[in-house]
């Protein structure tokens, strides 16, 4: 092995061990008290005992116990869960673990080093490393006998051991950029990103125990924008409307089949996920401006999303 290769491996090792040293005290093994039982991991993100995990880890439960790497064990209560994002928040009865810093998955790049930190089966912590293999994925992940579709996930080749769901996916600086959520196949791991959208979801779970979502009443598929418009807007795609629910906010605003949504609230709408990210609690009852393409002309409409029930 050359000197350069040896130095590179040493640097890699220092990064991984540094991240592990910072995050392992913040990660707990969860034992679920529910008829179906279960186990997973969670990561502390506040100094007063709030932990972030997966919704499927705590599904059907209201309480359980959390064991930390230093041997501390304490009961926890489920504060709230959001199956649509596969995120949940629990709170331990005896806080004391340090809060892990939250990063921003929107800054991740393909090939970037990431470290998965969990506490599977209470085995005093598990650390694996790899790279970001894909971003913005929408992939199936098996949860027992059910298959869930997880949107906008991070794909990584960092191996995830059984019980690692709910653990932290961190960047090289030790910032939590994702919550490990599933193993979709050998060598393939998924993580829910930590970004502005999921921070809003986490905030609602802490404050109210649930996530309110807005409803527009349209279904769409991505389509390319005409080249001249794409160049002018710096946006390659829009969302063609394939369904409008009668009497829905979209229908009342005058959005029709075949329209192509271009922007909403001034933000590009290039995918279903981009529109869904706008449909969180603050959008309920608030005016939402939409620019759409209709018969080669840009049209502005104003709609007011209602609460999804």
KALINLIN-V791319 format. One record per run of one state. SS is the DSSP state (helix for helix, strand for strand, loop for the rest). FROM is the first residue (numbers start at 1). TO is the last residue. If there is no record, write none. Layout:
# KALINLIN-V791319
ss:SS from:FROM to:TO
ss:SS from:FROM to:TO
This chain:
# KALINLIN-V791319
ss:loop from:1 to:2
ss:helix from:3 to:26
ss:strand from:27 to:33
ss:loop from:34 to:38
ss:strand from:39 to:44
ss:loop from:45 to:49
ss:strand from:50 to:53
ss:loop from:54 to:62
ss:strand from:63 to:68
ss:loop from:69 to:72
ss:strand from:73 to:82
ss:loop from:83 to:86
ss:strand from:87 to:92
ss:loop from:93 to:101
ss:strand from:102 to:102
ss:loop from:103 to:104
ss:helix from:105 to:107
ss:loop from:108 to:112
ss:strand from:113 to:118
ss:loop from:119 to:119
ss:helix from:120 to:122
ss:loop from:123 to:125
ss:strand from:126 to:143
ss:loop from:144 to:145
ss:strand from:146 to:156
ss:loop from:157 to:167
ss:strand from:168 to:170
ss:loop from:171 to:175
ss:strand from:176 to:185
ss:loop from:186 to:187
ss:strand from:188 to:193
ss:loop from:194 to:195
ss:helix from:196 to:208
ss:loop from:209 to:212
ss:strand from:213 to:215
ss:loop from:216 to:217
ss:strand from:218 to:224
ss:loop from:225 to:226
ss:helix from:227 to:233
ss:loop from:234 to:236
ss:strand from:237 to:244
ss:loop from:245 to:248
ss:helix from:249 to:253
ss:loop from:254 to:259
ss:strand from:260 to:264
ss:loop from:265 to:266
ss:strand from:267 to:268
ss:loop from:269 to:271
ss:helix from:272 to:276
ss:loop from:277 to:279
ss:strand from:280 to:280
ss:helix from:281 to:283
ss:loop from:284 to:286
ss:strand from:287 to:294
ss:loop from:295 to:296
ss:strand from:297 to:304
ss:loop from:305 to:305
ss:strand from:306 to:307
ss:loop from:308 to:309
